[in-house]
Amino acid sequence: MQAVGWTLAAGWAAVFPLASAVPNQVFWGALAAPAYAVAALLRLALPRRIAAAAAAGAALLGAVLLPLVLLSLSGRRQSEVMVVERSADLLVHTGVPYLPHPVLASDFNPYLPMMTLFGVPRAVLGNVGPVNLLLGDARVWFAAAFLGCLLACGRLLGAGSRWRLLPPLAALTASPLIALALTGGGVDLPLIGVCCLALALAANGRALPAGLVLGFACALKWTAWPALPVAALLLWRLYGRRPAARAAGTALLASAAVILPFALTRAGVLLEQVVRFPLGLTAVPTPAGSPLPGRVLAGLGPVGHAVSLALLCLGSVAVAGWLLVRPPTGAVAACDRLAAGLTVAFALAPAGRFGYLALPTVLVLWPRLAAGRARRVAAAGPVERYGTMRVADRRTGSAARESWHG
């Protein structure tokens, strides 16, 4: 099955040099397609005990590391990355990460202030020299946050040491779903990782850390806000009202500490760029124009745009009702609820991209991969070999089973 998956990935990547009009996507496809083909061959030809790791390594090298390094050294990046890096430069020199009078779509910054953090290395290091070009690239820090959060999430779900998590994480990162986003824009990757980590912390009863992580997420991008009620209900269901209130209060205070200074001093700019522009309500159209249902409706005119917003509200109410009627009882169930809400939002919003669907997809896949690995560890017995020592870990196995069945 893995060989089939890598073969399909090779076919998907090969389409981009032929059909895409985006230069970075064409470049990625030219490197990724042969890498995926090699991964499929390795999976078939090598002994079973090393085939999966070798295939994932080949795909990771050719579809992620090589294109990311080459694109960074050549200074080629998509508009999302340029917006984040420019916002950091503006913050350093003017104290505000938003242009006051945007004219073009690339002048708008649709992200909340914390996203600027990923552009700070570019503002500090500049563009001189290969090391500065690579380490200053916001995509590198998007990827680091994504991978670090998913590793931490997996360990919280009871999957054992980080070494046990590396094979599935490498395969997920090398998949076209993540590889293309990481090498091209990657702005949603840290958001995916932070949401997974926050819900894993909540499932483990760590209310204060969960609140801090949620606050960080809610100050990155508005799409993280649905994670707050999901995490609060998860804590309430498992540990009671006080931990839920503690996490929610911490998240609100942490995010408000970042957003309020700009909301009070630049309210009009923040509303225009962070709210109205992504919803397609400004005179300058957003470049997010994939033919999702909401976008198709919005393209029919003012009536279609209104219908799109109405359906978005109805869909959000339906998901909220499901969340209240059947609150999550584990990390997997919580991630499923959040993924459903985000899928509805991305599908019915007046503007959106197919790439946004990577967020709910990873929310569904990664907790299951990590919890499934934890179940296999637990099934092997209460005593597990770790290096040259044997350690018992019944608690994490039990927590993972609860998360899986929740």
MIVEX-836656 format. One record per residue: residue in three letters; x, y, z of N, C-alpha, C in turn. Coordinates in steps of 0.2 Angstrom, whole numbers, plus 5000, padded with zeros to 4 digits. Layout:
N
ALAXYZXYZXYZ
...
// end
This chain:
406
MET500449945000500050005000500450065000
GLN501050065004501450125004501750134997
ALA501950084994502250094987501750124982
VAL501050104983500550134979500450214981
GLY500550224987500450294989500950334986
TRP501650314987502150354984502150364976
THR501850314973501750314966501250364964
LEU500650364968500150414967500450484968
ALA500850494973501150554975501650584969
ALA501950534966502350554960501950574954
GLY501450544953500950564948500650634949
TRP500450644955500250714957500750764956
ALA501350754959501850804958502050814951
ALA502050764947502150774940501750824936
VAL501150834939500650874935500850944936
PHE501150964941501351034942501751064937
PRO502351034935502751064929502351074923
LEU501851034922501451034916500851084916
ALA500551094922499951124922499951194926
SER500351194931500351254935500651314932
ALA500451374934500651434932501151474937
VAL501151434943501551464948502251434948
PRO502851484947503451454946503751414952
ASN503551424958503851384963503551314963
GLN502851314961502551244961502851204955
VAL502951234950503351204944503951174946
PHE504351214950505051194952504951134957
TRP504451144962504351094967504151024963
GLY503751024959503550964955504050934951
ALA504550974948505050944945505550904949
LEU505650924955506050894960505650834964
ALA505050844966504650804970504450734966
ALA504250744960504050684956504550634956
PRO505150644954505650584954505850564961
ALA505750604966505950584973505350534975
TYR504750554973504250504975504250434971
ALA504450444965504550384961505150334964
VAL505650364966506250334970505950304976
ALA505550334980505250314986504850254985
ALA504450254980504050194978504450134976
LEU505050144973505450084971505850064977
LEU506050104981506350084987505950044992
ARG505250064992504850024996504749954994
LEU504749944987504649884984505249834984
ALA505849874983506449834982506849814989
LEU506849854994507249845000506849795005
PRO507249765009506949725014506449765018
ARG505949725021505349765024505549805030
ARG506149785034506249815040506549885039
ILE506849895033507149965032506750005026
ALA506349965022506049995016505650055018
ALA505250055023504750115024505150175026
ALA505750165030506150225032506550255027
ALA506750205022507150225017506750265012
ALA506150245011505650275006505450345008
ALA505350345015505150415018505750465018
GLY506350435019506950475018507050505011
ALA506950465006507050484999506550534998
ALA505950525000505350574998505550645002
LEU505750635008505850695012506450735009
LEU506950705007507550735004507350774997
GLY506950734993506850764986506250814986
ALA505750804990505150844990505150894995
VAL505550895000505550945005506250985006
LEU506750945008507350975010507651015004
LEU507750974998508051004992507751064990
PRO507051054988506751114985506751174990
LEU506651164997506651215002507351255002
VAL507851215002508551245002508651284996
LEU508551254990508651294984508251354983
LEU507551354985507151404984507351464989
SER507551444995507751495000508451524998
LEU508851494995509551524993509451564987
SER508951554983508851594977508351654979
GLY508051654985507651704987506951704984
ARG506751644981506051634978505551614984
ARG505051654985504551634989503851664987
GLN503351634990502651654988502451714992
SER501951744990501651804993501551805000
GLU501351745003501251735010501851745014
VAL502351715012503051725015503251795015
MET503251825009503451895008503051945013
VAL502351925014501951965018502151965025
VAL502351905028502551895034503251925036
GLU503651915031504351945032504352025032
ARG503852045027503852125027503452145033
SER503052115036502652135042503152135048
ALA503652095048504152095053504652155052
ASP504752175046505252225045504852295047
LEU504152295045503752355047503752365055
LEU503652305058503652305065504252335068
VAL504852315066505452335068505552405067
HIS505352435061505552505060504952555061
THR504352525062503752575063503352555069
GLY503452495072503052475077502352445076
VAL502252445069501552415067501652375061
PRO501452305061501552265056501152265050
TYR500752325049500252325044500352395040
LEU500352385033500352445029499752495030
PRO499852555031499252595033498752605027
HIS498952605021498552615015498752565009
PRO498452505010498652455005498252464998
VAL498652454993498352464986498252394983
LEU498852354983498852294979498652234984
ALA498452174982498252124986498852104991
SER499452104988500052094992500252144997
ASP499952194997500052245002499652235009
PHE499152185008498752175014499052115018
ASN499052125024499252075029498652045033
PRO498451985031497851955033497951915040
TYR498551925043498651885049498651925055
LEU498551895060498551925067499351945069
PRO499451985074500152015075500651955076
MET500451905080500951855082501251815076
MET500951815070501251785064501851825062
THR501951885064502551925063503151895065
LEU503051855071503651825074504051785069
PHE503751745065504151705060504551745055
GLY504351805054504751855049505351885053
VAL505351885059505851925063506651905061
PRO506751835060507451815058507651855051
ARG507151865046507351895040507551965042
ALA507152005046507252075048507952075051
VAL508152025055508752035059509352015055
LEU509251955051509851935047509951965040
GLY509451985037509452015031509551965025
ASN509751985019509751945013510451935011
VAL510951945015511651945012511951875015
GLY512151835010512551775012512051715012
PRO512251655010511851595010511551575016
VAL511951585022511751565028511151605030
ASN511251675029510651715031510051715027
LEU510151695020509651685016509151625019
LEU509551565021509251505023508851515030
LEU509251545035509051545041508551605042
GLY508551655038508051705038507451695035
ASP507351635031506751625028506251605033
ALA505651635032505151615037504851545036
ARG504951515030504751445029505151395033
VAL505751415035506151365039505851365046
TRP505651425048505351435055504651405055
PHE504251415050503651385050503651305050
ALA504151275047504251205047504551185054
ALA504951225057505251205064504651205069
ALA504151255069503651255073503151195072
PHE503051185066502551125064502851065066
LEU503451045065503750985067503850975075
GLY504051025078504151025085503451015089
CYS502951055086502251045089502050975088
LEU502050945082501850875081502150825085
LEU502850835086503250785090502950795097
ALA502950855100502650855107501950835108
CYS501550845103500850815103500850735103
GLY501250705099501350635099501550605105
ARG502050635109502250615115501750625120
LEU501350675120500850685125500250635124
LEU500150605118499650555117499950485118
GLY500550485121500850415123501150375118
ALA501450405113501750365108502450345109
GLY502750365115503350345117503850395116
SER504550375114505050425113504950455106
ARG505250515105505250555099505450505093
TRP505950465094506250425089505650375086
ARG505150355090504650315088504150355083
LEU504150425084503750465080504050485074
LEU504650485073505050505067504750475061
PRO504750405060504450375054503850405051
PRO503250405055502650425053502650505052
LEU503050545056503050615055503450625048
ALA503950595047504350605040503950585034
ALA503550535035503050515029502550565028
LEU502250595034501750645033502050715030
THR502650735033502950795030503150785023
ALA503350725021503550715014502950715009
SER502350695012501750695008501650755004
PRO501350754998501250814994500850864998
LEU500350845002499950885007500350935010
ILE500950915013501350955017501950985014
ALA502250945009502850965006502751025002
LEU502251024998502051084993501951144997
ALA501551135003501451195007502051225010
LEU502451175013503051195016503551235012
THR503751205006504151235001503951294998
GLY503251304997502951364994502851414999
GLY502351405003502151465008502151445015
GLY501851385017501851365023501651405029
VAL501251455028501051495033500551465038
ASP500151415036499651375040499951325044
LEU500651305042500951245046501051255053
PRO501251315055501351315063500651315066
LEU500151345063499451345065499151275066
ILE499351225061499151155062499451125068
GLY500151135069500451105074500251135081
VAL500151195081499951225088499351205090
CYS498851195085498151175087498151095090
CYS498551055086498650985088498950985095
LEU499451025097499751025103499351045109
ALA498951105107498451125112497951075114
LEU497651045109497150995111497450935115
ALA498050915113498450855117498550875124
LEU498750935125498850965132498150965136
ALA497650985132497050985136496750915137
ALA496950865133496750795134497050765140
ASN497650795141498050775147497950815153
GLY497450855153497350895159497750955161
ARG498250975156498651025157498351095155
ALA497951115160497551175158497951235156
LEU498351255161498751315160499251315153
PRO499651265152499951265146499551255140
ALA498951225140498551225135498251295133
GLY498051335139497851405138498351445134
LEU499051435137499551475134499651465126
VAL499651395125499751375118499151405113
LEU498551395116497951425113497951495112
GLY498251535117498351605116498751625110
PHE499351585110499851595104499451585098
ALA499051525097498751505091498251565089
CYS497851585094497351635092497651705091
ALA498251715092498551775090498951775083
LEU498951705081499251695074498751715068
LYS498151685069497751685063497051675066
TRP496551705063495851695066495551625065
THR495851585060495651515060495751475066
ALA496151495070496351455076495851465082
TRP495351515081494951535086494451475088
PRO494151435083493751385085494051325089
ALA494751325090495051275094494951295101
LEU494851355103494751375110494051345113
PRO493451345110492951315113492951235113
VAL493351215108493451135108493851115114
ALA494451145115494851135120494551145127
ALA494151195128493751205134493251155136
LEU492851135131492451075132492751015133
LEU493351005130493650935132493950935139
LEU494150995141494450995148493850995153
TRP493251025151492651025155492450945156
ARG492350915150492150845150492550795154
LEU493250805154493650765157493850785164
TYR493950845165494250865172493850915176
GLY493250945173492850985177492851055174
ARG492451105177492351175175493051215176
ARG493351205182493851255184494451245179
PRO494751185177495251185172495051215166
ALA494351195164494151225157494151305157
ALA493951335163493951405164494651435164
ARG495051395167495751415168496151425161
ALA495951365157496251365150495951425146
ALA495351425146495051485142495251555144
GLY495251565150495451625153496151645151
THR496551595152497351605150497351625142
ALA497051585138497051595131496851665129
LEU496251685132495951745130496451805133
LEU496751795138497251855141497851855137
ALA498151795135498751795131498651825124
SER498051805121497951825114497751905114
ALA497451925119497251995120497852035121
ALA498352015125498952045126499352065120
VAL499252025115499552035108499152075104
ILE498552055103498052095098497852165101
LEU497652165107497352235109497752295108
PRO498452295109498752355107498652385100
PHE498652335095498552355088497752365087
ALA497352335091496652345090496452415092
LEU496752435098496552505101496852555097
THR497452545094497852605090497752605083
ARG497552545080497552535073496852495071
ALA496352505074495752465074495452465066
GLY495452515063495252515056495652475051
VAL496352485052496852445048496752365050
LEU496652355056496652285058495952255055
LEU495452285056494752265053494852255046
GLU495052305042495152295035495552245032
GLN496152235036496552185033496552115036
VAL496352105042496252035045495552005044
VAL495052055044494352025044494052035037
ARG494052095034493652105028494052085022
PHE494652085022495052065016494951985015
PRO495051945020495051875019494351855017
LEU493851895019493151875018492851905011
GLY493351935007493151965001492752025001
LEU492752065006492352125007492752185006
THR493352185003493652245002493652254994
ALA493852324992493852334985494452294981
VAL494952274985495452234982495252164983
PRO495252124978495052054979495652014982
THR495451964986495951924989496151874983
PRO496851854983497051804978496851734980
ALA496551724986496251654987495651644983
GLY495751604978495151594973495051524971
SER495251474975495051404972494351394972
PRO494051354967493351344966493051304971
LEU493051324977492651294983491951324983
PRO491451284986490751314985490651384987
GLY490951404993490851474995491151524990
ARG491751514987492051554982491551554975
VAL491351494973490851494967490251534968
LEU489951534974489351574976489551644976
ALA490051664979490251734979490451764973
GLY490651724968490751744961490151764957
LEU489551744960488951754956488651824957
GLY488951864962488751934963488551944970
PRO488352004972488152024979487651974982
VAL487151944978486751894981487051834983
GLY487551804978487851744980488351754985
HIS488651814986489151824992488751824998
ALA488151854998487751855004487551785006
VAL487351745001487151675002487751635005
SER488351645002488951615005489051625012
LEU488951695014489051705021488551675026
ALA487951675023487351645027487451565028
LEU487751535022487851465023488451455028
LEU488951495028489451495032489251495040
CYS488751545041488551545048488151485050
LEU487751465045487251405047487751345048
GLY488251335044488751275045489051285051
SER489251345053489651355060489151335065
VAL488551355065488051335070487951265071
ALA487951235065487851155065488351125068
VAL488951145067489551115070489551125077
ALA489451185079489351205086488851165090
GLY488351155087487751105090488051035091
TRP488351015086488650945087489150945093
LEU489550995093490051005099489751005105
LEU489151035106488851045112488450975114
VAL488150945109487750885110488250825112
ARG488750825108489250765109489950795110
PRO490150825116490750855118491350795117
PRO491950815115492450765114492650745121
THR492950675121493150645127493850625126
GLY494250645121494950635120495250675115
ALA495850675114496150715109495950705102
VAL495850635100495650625093495050655092
ALA494550645096493850665095493850745095
ALA494250775099494250845099494550875092
CYS495050845090495350865083494850855078
ASP494450795078493950785073493450845073
ARG493250865079492750915079493050985077
LEU493650995078493951055076494051055068
ALA494250995066494350985058493650995055
ALA493150965058492450975054492251055054
GLY492351085059492251155059492651195054
LEU493251185054493751215049493551195042
THR493351135041493251115034492551155032
VAL492051165036491451195034491651275033
ALA492151305037492351375036492651385029
PHE493151335028493551345022493151335016
ALA492651285016492251265010491751315009
LEU491451355014490951395013491151475013
ALA491751485015491951555015491951585008
PRO491851655007491851685000492451674997
ALA493051665001493651664997494051605001
GLY494451564997494751515000495251474995
ARG495651434998496151394994496051324996
PHE496151274991496251204992496751194997
GLY497251234997497851225002497651225009
TYR497151265011496851275017496651205020
LEU496451165016496151105019496651055021
ALA497351075021497851035024497751045032
LEU497551095034497451105041496951055044
PRO496351045042495950995045496150925043
THR496450915038496750845036497250825041
VAL497750865043498250845048497950835054
LEU497450875056497050875062496750805063
VAL496550775058496250705058496750655058
LEU497250665054497750615053498250605059
TRP498550655061499150655065498950625072
PRO498450645075498250615082498150545081
ARG497850525076497650455075498350415074
LEU498850435070499450405069499850395076
ALA499850455080500150455086499850405091
ALA499150415091498750365096498850295094
GLY498850285087498850215085499550185087
ARG500050225086500750205088500750185096
ALA500450225100500350215107500050155109
ARG499550135105499150075106499550015104
ARG499950025099500449965098500949955103
VAL501250015106501650005111501349975117
ALA500749995119500349965125500249895124
ALA500049875117499949805116500549755117
ALA501149785116501749745117501849725124
GLY501449755129501549745136501749805140
PRO501649795146501749855151502549875151
VAL502949825149503649835149503949845142
GLU504249895141504549905134505249925134
ARG505549895129506349905128506449975126
TYR506850015129507050085127507850085128
GLY508150075122508850075122509150015125
THR509450015131509749965135509349955141
MET508849995142508449995148507749965147
ARG507349945152506649935151506249975156
VAL505750005153505350055157504650035156
ALA504250045162503550035162503150105160
ASP502650095156502250155155501550135153
ARG501150115158500450095158500050155157
ARG500250215160499850275160499750305153
THR500250305149500250335143499850295138
GLY499950225139499550185134498750185136
SER498650195142497950205144497650265141
ALA498050325142497850385139497750385132
ALA498150355128498150345121497450305119
ARG497350255123496750215121496050255122
GLU496150295128495550345129495450395124
SER496050425121495950475116495750435110
TRP495950375108495750345102495050335102
HIS494750305107494050295107493650355109
GLY493950405111493550465112493250495106
// end
